[in-house]
Amino acid sequence: MSIQDDVKYVKSELSGDEKILESAFKLETLYKKYKLLIWGAAAAVLLFFVGTTAMEAIRDARLADANNAFLTLQKKPDDASALKTLKEKNPELFELFTFSQAAKKQNVAALKALTSSKNEVLADSSRYVTATLEKKETESKLYKEMAELNAAYLALKAGNISHAKEKLELIDERSAVAPIATLLKHATLKAK
């Protein structure tokens, strides 16, 4: 019996090895059939990761250059090379820096140029500051109540009391500018 058991064991081992060899041959056939596709997919995945890493490195370098230029401009606002670098490497930050400098220097021409900015916050701020410097009324999403207060002041100054009252009524009592609006309302009472 022992020999028969050994024969059965050897047969089962051989059939297991045959199955492994058969699987290996199938895998080899499959590999030969789709070799180009497999290597192409592997190359595409590798190129994707290499490309992503390269793009991130380029973006990080651009941001580092722009940040260095911005830090230089904070110390020396008239540094031409830093302005050029900032404009090339980070146009949005360049616009913001230009706005801050134009507002500080009350440069209406530079502020007017920024009113067409793609950045809506910067464009709205530029319109508001430009109108304030030119002593004109304006509409503003960011400075709505300040624009209404400015319009009321300009109307009072021009002697248009009714228009000033209309503008002052648009300012919410909970607003930070409400005390100033209240003072201007009292000025409209005296102006009658």
C-alpha positions as CSV (number, residue, x, y, z in Angstrom):
1,M,0.0,0.0,0.0
2,S,2.8,2.3,0.7
3,I,4.1,2.1,-2.8
4,Q,0.6,2.8,-4.2
5,D,0.3,5.8,-1.9
6,D,3.7,7.0,-3.1
7,V,2.6,6.6,-6.7
8,K,-0.6,8.6,-6.1
9,Y,1.4,11.3,-4.3
10,V,3.9,11.5,-7.2
11,K,1.0,11.7,-9.7
12,S,-0.7,14.5,-7.8
13,E,2.6,16.4,-7.6
14,L,3.2,16.0,-11.3
15,S,-0.3,17.1,-12.2
16,G,0.3,20.2,-9.9
17,D,3.6,20.9,-11.6
18,E,1.9,20.5,-15.0
19,K,-0.7,23.0,-14.0
20,I,1.9,25.5,-13.0
21,L,3.8,25.0,-16.3
22,E,0.6,25.3,-18.2
23,S,-0.2,28.6,-16.5
24,A,3.4,29.8,-17.2
25,F,3.0,28.9,-20.9
26,K,-0.4,30.7,-21.0
27,L,1.1,33.8,-19.3
28,E,4.1,33.8,-21.7
29,T,1.7,33.5,-24.7
30,L,-0.3,36.4,-23.3
31,Y,2.8,38.4,-22.7
32,K,4.0,37.8,-26.3
33,K,0.7,38.8,-27.7
34,Y,0.3,42.0,-25.7
35,K,4.0,42.9,-25.1
36,L,3.8,46.3,-26.8
37,L,0.6,47.2,-25.0
38,I,2.0,46.3,-21.6
39,W,5.2,48.2,-22.2
40,G,3.3,51.2,-23.6
41,A,1.1,51.3,-20.6
42,A,4.1,51.1,-18.2
43,A,5.9,53.8,-20.2
44,A,2.7,56.0,-20.1
45,V,2.4,55.7,-16.3
46,L,6.1,56.4,-15.9
47,L,5.9,59.5,-18.2
48,F,2.9,60.7,-16.3
49,F,4.7,60.6,-13.0
50,V,7.8,62.2,-14.4
51,G,5.8,64.9,-16.1
52,T,3.8,65.7,-13.0
53,T,6.9,65.9,-10.9
54,A,8.6,68.2,-13.5
55,M,5.6,70.5,-13.8
56,E,5.4,70.8,-10.0
57,A,9.1,71.6,-9.8
58,I,8.7,74.3,-12.5
59,R,5.7,75.8,-10.7
60,D,7.5,75.8,-7.4
61,A,10.5,77.5,-8.9
62,R,8.2,80.1,-10.5
63,L,6.5,80.8,-7.2
64,A,9.8,81.0,-5.3
65,D,11.1,83.5,-7.9
66,A,7.9,85.5,-7.6
67,N,8.0,85.5,-3.8
68,N,11.6,86.6,-3.8
69,A,10.8,89.4,-6.2
70,F,7.8,90.4,-4.0
71,L,9.9,90.5,-0.9
72,T,12.4,92.7,-2.8
73,L,9.7,95.0,-3.9
74,Q,8.4,95.4,-0.3
75,K,11.8,96.8,0.6
76,K,12.5,98.7,-2.7
77,P,9.2,99.3,-4.6
78,D,10.9,100.8,-7.6
79,D,13.2,97.8,-8.3
80,A,12.7,97.3,-12.1
81,S,14.1,93.8,-12.3
82,A,12.0,92.6,-9.4
83,L,8.9,94.2,-11.0
84,K,9.6,92.4,-14.3
85,T,10.2,89.1,-12.5
86,L,7.0,89.4,-10.5
87,K,5.0,90.3,-13.7
88,E,6.4,87.3,-15.6
89,K,6.2,84.7,-12.8
90,N,3.0,85.7,-10.9
91,P,0.8,88.2,-12.8
92,E,-1.9,88.1,-10.1
93,L,0.5,89.0,-7.4
94,F,1.9,91.7,-9.7
95,E,-1.6,93.2,-10.1
96,L,-2.1,93.2,-6.3
97,F,1.3,94.9,-5.7
98,T,0.5,97.5,-8.5
99,F,-2.9,98.2,-6.8
100,S,-1.3,98.7,-3.4
101,Q,1.3,101.0,-4.8
102,A,-1.2,103.0,-6.9
103,A,-3.6,103.4,-4.0
104,K,-0.7,104.5,-1.7
105,K,0.5,107.0,-4.3
106,Q,-3.0,107.9,-5.4
107,N,-2.1,107.1,-9.0
108,V,-5.5,107.3,-10.8
109,A,-4.1,106.2,-14.2
110,A,-2.7,102.9,-12.7
111,L,-5.9,102.3,-10.8
112,K,-8.0,102.8,-14.0
113,A,-5.8,100.3,-15.7
114,L,-6.6,97.8,-13.0
115,T,-10.4,98.2,-13.3
116,S,-10.3,95.8,-16.2
117,S,-8.5,93.1,-14.2
118,K,-9.8,89.5,-14.4
119,N,-9.7,89.4,-10.6
120,E,-13.1,90.8,-9.7
121,V,-12.0,91.8,-6.2
122,L,-9.1,93.8,-7.5
123,A,-11.2,95.4,-10.3
124,D,-14.0,96.4,-7.9
125,S,-11.5,97.8,-5.4
126,S,-9.7,99.7,-8.2
127,R,-13.1,101.2,-9.4
128,Y,-14.0,102.3,-5.9
129,V,-10.6,103.9,-5.1
130,T,-10.5,105.6,-8.5
131,A,-14.0,107.1,-8.0
132,T,-13.1,108.2,-4.5
133,L,-9.9,109.9,-5.7
134,E,-11.8,111.6,-8.5
135,K,-14.7,112.5,-6.1
136,K,-17.3,110.7,-8.2
137,E,-20.1,108.3,-7.3
138,T,-19.6,104.6,-8.0
139,E,-21.2,101.2,-7.5
140,S,-19.1,98.7,-5.5
141,K,-19.9,95.1,-4.3
142,L,-17.1,95.1,-1.8
143,Y,-17.4,98.7,-0.5
144,K,-21.1,99.0,-1.0
145,E,-21.9,101.0,2.1
146,M,-18.7,103.1,1.8
147,A,-19.7,103.9,-1.7
148,E,-23.2,105.0,-0.6
149,L,-21.6,107.1,2.2
150,N,-19.3,108.7,-0.3
151,A,-22.2,109.4,-2.7
152,A,-24.2,111.0,0.1
153,Y,-21.2,113.2,1.1
154,L,-20.7,114.3,-2.5
155,A,-24.4,115.0,-2.9
156,L,-24.4,117.1,0.4
157,K,-21.4,118.9,-0.9
158,A,-23.2,119.7,-4.2
159,G,-26.3,120.8,-2.3
160,N,-28.5,117.9,-3.4
161,I,-30.0,117.1,0.0
162,S,-32.7,114.6,-1.3
163,H,-30.2,112.5,-3.1
164,A,-27.9,112.5,0.0
165,K,-30.9,111.3,2.1
166,E,-31.7,108.5,-0.4
167,K,-28.1,107.3,-0.3
168,L,-27.9,107.4,3.6
169,E,-31.1,105.4,3.9
170,L,-29.4,102.5,2.0
171,I,-26.8,102.1,4.8
172,D,-27.8,99.4,7.4
173,E,-27.9,100.6,11.0
174,R,-25.7,97.6,12.0
175,S,-23.0,98.7,9.6
176,A,-19.6,99.9,10.7
177,V,-20.2,103.1,8.8
178,A,-23.6,103.7,10.4
179,P,-22.3,106.3,13.0
180,I,-20.8,108.4,10.1
181,A,-24.1,108.0,8.2
182,T,-26.0,109.2,11.2
183,L,-23.8,112.3,11.4
184,L,-24.4,113.0,7.7
185,K,-28.1,112.6,8.3
186,H,-27.9,115.3,10.9
187,A,-26.1,117.4,8.5
188,T,-29.0,117.0,6.0
189,L,-31.3,118.3,8.7
190,K,-29.3,121.4,9.3
191,A,-28.9,122.0,5.5
192,K,-32.7,122.4,5.0
